[in-house]
Every structure is written in C-alpha cells, then in structure tokens.
Amino acid sequence: MEPLATLFTIFGVIFLLLVLGAVLGSFFTVQTAEVAIVQRLGKFARVAGPGLNWKTPFIENVVRRMSMKVLQFDVQVETKTQDNVFVQIPVSIQYKVLPEGVESAFYKLSDPVKQIESMVYNVVLGHVPKMKLDDTFLNQADIAKDLRDSLDSSMHEYGYNIVKVLISDIVPDPKVKAAMNDINAAQREREATVSRAETNKLLAVKQAEAEAESKRLQGEGIANQRRAIIAGLKDSIEDFAKAVAGATPHDVMQLVLITQYFDTLKEIAANDRTNTVLVPHSPSTIADLFSQFRDTMVTTNALSTPPDVSGPAGGRGK
C-alpha cells in the first residue's frame, strides 16, 4: 500500500502544480494605449483593456494585441496631370483603431495598410489627371482634404479612423522642374527690373523738383542782389554828386562801371577753378573802356529821348 500511496501523492502534487500554473498563467497584463483580443474556444469573446486581466484557463486565449496609438505610413503616387506632366506625389497617412471598432479592425482586414494604400491610389488618380500642373500646386490642400474624407468614410466600417492626410510636396519631372525654375527666375528678374525703373524714375523726379526749387531760390537771390546793387548805386551816385562839385550823373556812372569791372577781374582771379584770365594789356585799355561806356550812355540817352513829331513853328505838318 505504501507504493500506491506514494504514487497518488506524486500525482497529486503534479496536479496541484498544473492547476497552480494554469491559474497563474490566466493572468495577463495589457499596456497603456493597447488592447488585447480574447477568444473563447476559437470565437471572439471580448476586448481586454490596459491593466491586469484574467482569462479562463484552457478555454480562453489572447490571440492578438493591437495598438491604439496613431500610426503613420507613406505612399508614393505617380500620376500625370491634364497637361501631360508626370508628377510624384508623396502622401503621408495617419490612422488609428477606433475603440469601438477593435473587433472589426481585427477580423475584417488582414492588412489595413495595403487597403488604405489602394484607396490612396484610387483617390489621387481620380483627382490629379483632371487638373493642370499649376492647379495641383494651388489645390494641394484640397486634394489632401478630399483624400482624407474619402479614406475615413471607407475605413470607418473596418474600425479605423483616418486622422490626417498630408501631401508634403508635388514633385514634377526634373526637366519640367528646371523649366519652372527658369520661368520663376525670369519673372522675378522682370519684377526687379520694373522696381528698379520705378525707383530711378522717382529719384529723377525728386532730383528735378530739387533742381527747380534750387533755381527758383537762386533766381530770388539774384533778384534781391540786383535790387540791393541798384539801391547802392543810387546812393553812391547821390553821395558822389554832392561831394564833387560839377560832377554829372553820367560821370559818376562811368566811374562806377570801371570800379565794377576791376572788382569782377579780382573775383575771377580769386576763383580756384580759373586757370587763365585774358585781360586787354594795351596802354589805351582804360581809354577804350571809357569810350565804350560813354558811347553806350549816349546811345541809351538818344533812345530814351522821344522824337519831335510837331511841324514847323506856327504850322502843322502835312
């Protein structure tokens, strides 16, 4: 009997260890932002959330853990625009599993990335070939929005939510891109040329206005100077006539003109930019100057005297 009892004891210990192992193995943990799919005898049972969970030993098992984070993958789409330009469109899709759609996400789609990628190709190829190249750049945000709306409505029944669709760039063929760069450079150069021309025009107008204002002020200064000279000459003539007995205004004018002549020569000689001054050097220079001034005065007096239009004394002209 003792060998049989020993055998039962051994089997009892083994059974208890198996039961203890099964009980301990029935506990499992789920990480934050993660869920676990639990099946019972091959059939979906429930979704286990984050934390410590329990499954029935030998009946239930965890078949898959799914992330609830936002995931992203990139798709490179090549297509042709309406004006026959081949373009590369890199598309970034951000998606996640809906909390209420975990069962559908696991059982309805075996490869969600492939499914979303196929839909991206379908939507992009349905939009871009209807647009010209310039329109694709202008409507880049609209294309991304339409793509996101279309994907979200299609993937919602599979338990996925399309968070965002990003089109980072539209890359045309290298030759077309080089031509576009040349066009942009030429346009910017044309705008710069127009801007420089407008600036030069404004500077010329301002310079002309400044010169006109300068000439106006210069003319006013000359006019004031001449009025002062005339007033000074008048005073000089009157003082000279009072100081010198028998001097006529004609004599005083000749003396003043000679004085101004020599003052002018002195100013010319004092000017740094004057290299040579040609002055008459004959002995009769002063006499010639007096003669010229006298002739000028006589002519002026003759022109200023009104002609006698009356006839012979005591009669009328015919």
Buried (B, 14 or more C-beta within 10 A) or exposed (E): EEEEEEEEEEEEEEEEEEEEEEEEEBEBEBEEEBBBBBBEEEEBBBBBBBEEBEBEBEEBBBEEEBEBEEBEBEBEBEBBBEEEBEBEBBBBBBBBBBEEBBEBBBEBBEEBEEBBBEBBBEBBBEBBEEBBBEBBBEBBEBBBEBBBEBBBEBBBEBBBBBBEBBBEEBBBBEEBEEEBEEEEEEEEEEEEEEEEEEEEEEEEEEEEEEEEEEEEEEEEEEEEEEEEEEEEBEEBBEEBBEEEEEBEEEBBBBBBBBEEEEEEEEEEEEEEEEEEEEEEEEEEEEEEBBEEBBEEBEEEEEEEEEEEEEEEEEEEEE
